[in-house]
Amino acid sequence: MENEGKKTIVITGGSDGIGAAAARALVKAGQNVILVGRNPEKTKRTADELGCPFHLADYAKLSDVVRLAGELNAYERIDVLANNAGGAQNERKLTENGFERTFQINLLAQFLLTRLLLDKLAASNATVIQTASIAANLFGSDFDPADPESENDYTPFRAYGRAKLCDILFTRELQRRYGETGINAVAFEPGVVRTNFGSESTAFVNFCYHTPLKYLFTISPEKSARRLTRLALGTPAVDFVPGEVYSYKKPLKLKFRDPDGSAAASLWSACESRLAAFL
Ligand SMILES: NC(=O)c1ccc[n+]([C@@H]2O[C@H](COP(=O)([O-])OP(=O)(O)OC[C@H]3O[C@@H](n4cnc5c(N)ncnc54)[C@H](OP(=O)(O)O)[C@@H]3O)[C@@H](O)[C@H]2O)c1
């Protein structure tokens, strides 16, 4: 009876920023939150503050993601998986797994985690939320499904915008493939938010996010987190359309055109072939 009406909500990137703000709001609303973070001290501090269990994974290491999936699969149910961890990088670097870092952290690791949790998510009729970005429109609309890791024309902005566009395409394809199993996929762009975002990124991003100028450009993590909590607590097909990407309550119009879903399908295959050793 204690858990009646409560959802079990996993939030990645829960140690800080939008994820931590959403976790605070959801705990306050009486939900069971499970935090996932990278930095052990920060994650434990936030989890202790909220009285939640926590798990650790560095998304630059896919073996961490596999271990994390094993830990999360031990929970009885997962009603919401908020794939929120992410960020931008300063230069093109490969992870220990050999993939471009921005692509791996913002998409590939989320893809792997979701894939490894699919049975549990379907059995729970879960909502799977991707934290995307308006950068998908600003810098990602020239995405080439044949070059998802920007080998040919990398800049930090393009890599980030394209990775965030990939989160949206992943949402569409997840819905197309697994919607009938009970999963409801949805993405949102959180606004331009006063968080630790950009600390591993370019001077321009640092200037906007980490000087007093940030107050001109940004909204608070608490305000942004309402976009995530609305989806986490919402009823699919009533409060949001599964497969859609939102800018707060309105669907976001994407500049990248994929009318027949072929780019989303091709991205899915590209992820599966890269992750074959882990699936
Ligand atoms: N802030 C914005 O304006 C904005 C705009 C559009 C989209 N977003 C997206 O919103 C999400 C949350 O970002 P935020 O603004 O809240 O920034 P943040 O304060 O830097 O939080 C990012 C979270 O992701 C985690 N993370 C970063 N790299 C990771 C890795 N390699 N492995 C595992 N976890 C990792 C961070 O862990 P640590 O605590 O260890 O760093 C932190 O918990 C991200 O997906 C970001 O791309 C943000």
The ligand as an SDF file (V2000), in Angstrom:
LIG
                    3D

 48 52  0  0  0  0  0  0  0  0999 V2000
   21.7780   23.7950  -19.5240 N   0  0  0  0  0  0  0  0  0  0  0  0
   21.2550   23.9990  -20.7270 C   0  0  0  0  0  0  0  0  0  0  0  0
   21.0780   25.1380  -21.1870 O   0  0  0  0  0  0  0  0  0  0  0  0
   20.8310   22.8430  -21.5870 C   0  0  0  0  0  0  0  0  0  0  0  0
   20.1970   23.1310  -22.8190 C   0  0  0  0  0  0  0  0  0  0  0  0
   19.7940   22.0740  -23.6170 C   0  0  0  0  0  0  0  0  0  0  0  0
   20.0010   20.7730  -23.2050 C   0  0  0  0  0  0  0  0  0  0  0  0
   20.6280   20.5340  -22.0230 N   0  0  0  0  0  0  0  0  0  0  0  0
   20.8120   19.1300  -21.6400 C   0  0  0  0  0  0  0  0  0  0  0  0
   20.2550   18.9320  -20.3570 O   0  0  0  0  0  0  0  0  0  0  0  0
   20.8700   17.8010  -19.7440 C   0  0  0  0  0  0  0  0  0  0  0  0
   21.2570   18.1480  -18.3260 C   0  0  0  0  0  0  0  0  0  0  0  0
   22.2860   19.1430  -18.3760 O   0  0  0  0  0  0  0  0  0  0  0  0
   22.3910   20.3280  -17.3180 P   0  0  0  0  0  0  0  0  0  0  0  0
   22.1660   21.5870  -18.0340 O   0  0  0  0  0  0  0  0  0  0  0  0
   21.6050   20.0000  -16.1180 O   0  0  0  0  0  0  0  0  0  0  0  0
   23.9620   20.2900  -17.0250 O   0  0  0  0  0  0  0  0  0  0  0  0
   24.7940   19.8280  -15.7510 P   0  0  0  0  0  0  0  0  0  0  0  0
   24.4440   20.6470  -14.5630 O   0  0  0  0  0  0  0  0  0  0  0  0
   26.2220   19.8140  -16.2120 O   0  0  0  0  0  0  0  0  0  0  0  0
   24.3080   18.3250  -15.4910 O   0  0  0  0  0  0  0  0  0  0  0  0
   24.6500   17.3190  -16.4060 C   0  0  0  0  0  0  0  0  0  0  0  0
   24.4880   15.9820  -15.7350 C   0  0  0  0  0  0  0  0  0  0  0  0
   24.9480   14.9750  -16.6490 O   0  0  0  0  0  0  0  0  0  0  0  0
   26.0170   14.2640  -16.0340 C   0  0  0  0  0  0  0  0  0  0  0  0
   27.0320   13.8700  -16.9950 N   0  0  0  0  0  0  0  0  0  0  0  0
   27.8030   14.6710  -17.7750 C   0  0  0  0  0  0  0  0  0  0  0  0
   28.6930   13.9210  -18.4460 N   0  0  0  0  0  0  0  0  0  0  0  0
   28.4790   12.6320  -18.0740 C   0  0  0  0  0  0  0  0  0  0  0  0
   29.1070   11.4010  -18.3800 C   0  0  0  0  0  0  0  0  0  0  0  0
   30.1730   11.3240  -19.1780 N   0  0  0  0  0  0  0  0  0  0  0  0
   28.6140   10.2780  -17.8050 N   0  0  0  0  0  0  0  0  0  0  0  0
   27.5730   10.3050  -16.9580 C   0  0  0  0  0  0  0  0  0  0  0  0
   26.9560   11.4510  -16.5990 N   0  0  0  0  0  0  0  0  0  0  0  0
   27.4170   12.5950  -17.1490 C   0  0  0  0  0  0  0  0  0  0  0  0
   26.6040   15.2360  -15.0450 C   0  0  0  0  0  0  0  0  0  0  0  0
   27.3870   14.5360  -14.0840 O   0  0  0  0  0  0  0  0  0  0  0  0
   28.5470   15.3000  -13.2320 P   0  0  0  0  0  0  0  0  0  0  0  0
   27.8360   15.8920  -12.0620 O   0  0  0  0  0  0  0  0  0  0  0  0
   29.4970   14.2190  -12.8770 O   0  0  0  0  0  0  0  0  0  0  0  0
   29.1600   16.3320  -14.1470 O   0  0  0  0  0  0  0  0  0  0  0  0
   25.3410   15.8600  -14.4850 C   0  0  0  0  0  0  0  0  0  0  0  0
   24.7140   15.0070  -13.5630 O   0  0  0  0  0  0  0  0  0  0  0  0
   22.0310   17.4220  -20.6440 C   0  0  0  0  0  0  0  0  0  0  0  0
   21.6380   16.3280  -21.4620 O   0  0  0  0  0  0  0  0  0  0  0  0
   22.2380   18.6570  -21.4970 C   0  0  0  0  0  0  0  0  0  0  0  0
   22.8150   18.3460  -22.7380 O   0  0  0  0  0  0  0  0  0  0  0  0
   21.0330   21.5300  -21.2010 C   0  0  0  0  0  0  0  0  0  0  0  0
  1  2  1  0
  2  3  2  0
  2  4  1  0
  4  5  1  0
  4 48  2  0
  5  6  2  0
  6  7  1  0
  7  8  2  0
  8  9  1  0
  8 48  1  0
  9 10  1  0
  9 46  1  0
 10 11  1  0
 11 12  1  0
 11 44  1  0
 12 13  1  0
 13 14  1  0
 14 15  2  0
 14 16  1  0
 14 17  1  0
 17 18  1  0
 18 19  2  0
 18 20  1  0
 18 21  1  0
 21 22  1  0
 22 23  1  0
 23 24  1  0
 23 42  1  0
 24 25  1  0
 25 26  1  0
 25 36  1  0
 26 27  1  0
 26 35  1  0
 27 28  2  0
 28 29  1  0
 29 30  1  0
 29 35  2  0
 30 31  1  0
 30 32  2  0
 32 33  1  0
 33 34  2  0
 34 35  1  0
 36 37  1  0
 36 42  1  0
 37 38  1  0
 38 39  2  0
 38 40  1  0
 38 41  1  0
 42 43  1  0
 44 45  1  0
 44 46  1  0
 46 47  1  0
M  CHG  2   8   1  16  -1
M  END
$$$$
